[in-house]
Structures are given as structure tokens and as C-alpha cells.
């Protein structure tokens, strides 16, 4: 088995989330779930690099760790965590078979799941899908104005101001805005 340092897969930085089998069939000694064991091993490395665990997924022999930081995540951050955590997983024998470790950021269109996520991105462009129709639609794109009292407050691209109850939010994510450069003609 290649160590994570020699494994080119350990350096991949995919920017998508995938469906995960969260059954935690593998349980390391002590009876804690595989995901909890990996979280415990990763915590000191995340702290030392001033990173947050955004998500952790284990599916078959794939271990995907999504990291975040208020100032953003770089490829170097992903590489550093991979170089630190891979050997720790090997020594601890957390994984009972060969595995591929992927460290990534949540991406430009990162999901917004918790109140703290919404509060962090006030003023940014977002996309919200609701369980039920609000004003005859279920998908809204616009500027996040606030999050309070368990509701998302936003102004749509059409200029409509909305209050969306948080329990009606099926899915929400940032909508990255690419700056268009204009060439001066002269």
C-alpha cells in the first residue's frame, strides 16, 4: 500500500460533494464509529493549521475530508493536512484496508447548512431551494441580508425581499460571482 505521501490521490482537491454510505460498518477498537475516530485523529492537525472540519465522508475505501477557514482554504492547506493526517491514520490503523484520502475545500458554491453558515456569509449571493412553494416558486437566488429567528432574509435578483423560514430550506449554497473584466477600447 502506498502511503498518503506517495499516493497522488491524496493530493487531489475535488470541489464537489458526493453521496455517502454513512452506515459506519467498520468500527475500530473501542466501539466508536469510523467517522468519529477519524474526527478525533484529525482534530489536533486541524487546530494546528487553523482549519475547521466542514464535512467528513467515508464511502468504501474513500475518505473525504472537507476543510474550511474564514479566510479561505488553499491547495497548500489541503496538502499539509494530507501529509499530517495520512500517516496518523496508518499508524493508528483506523482504516482496516487500503484507502484513498482526499482533502478538499467545500468549493466556491459551498453548502450552507447551519445558522452559523448563513451568518458568516451575510451580504453574499446565495441560492435557496425550499420544500414548499413560497410566492409560487421553490428556488431563489439573491443576496443574503440576514439570518435570525430561524429565518433566512434575502433579496432576490428580481428585487423581492423574502423571509424564508429555516425549516423550509431544503438546500442552500453560496452562488459564486465571477468578476467580468472589461477591456478598454481606445
C-alpha angles and dihedrals in degrees: 000000000000116000116238087254091060096035112095090201088067089066097051115115108198115184099207134086121226140199111274136205099229096178090114092214090169112072118182121219112297094044098261117136121263091243092052091048092051090047090052092049093046097048099082092045092049090050093048090053093042091242133139126222105241098175141343123203131182118189119165106309094342121103111188120187120186115199132190143184130183091244092048136259125272132203087249090058090053092047093049093051091047092052091049102040100040095065090042090056090048095049093044090048088222090150113061093202141023112302142181116232117207122185117192146153118250087252136239093295093046119177119256108216110153137041090255090057092055093045090050092056103042107147094030129112113260141178119220127189116194132205092230133028118273114192089353097305141081103201123066130180121188149092120322106231101176148328119221142133090023093300137110114227115200144155113226123225086256090059098254115143112220139188109202116189108235091230088061094056108106094174136352134181142163116268107217115224114214113208113234114220115215121208117222114233116209 
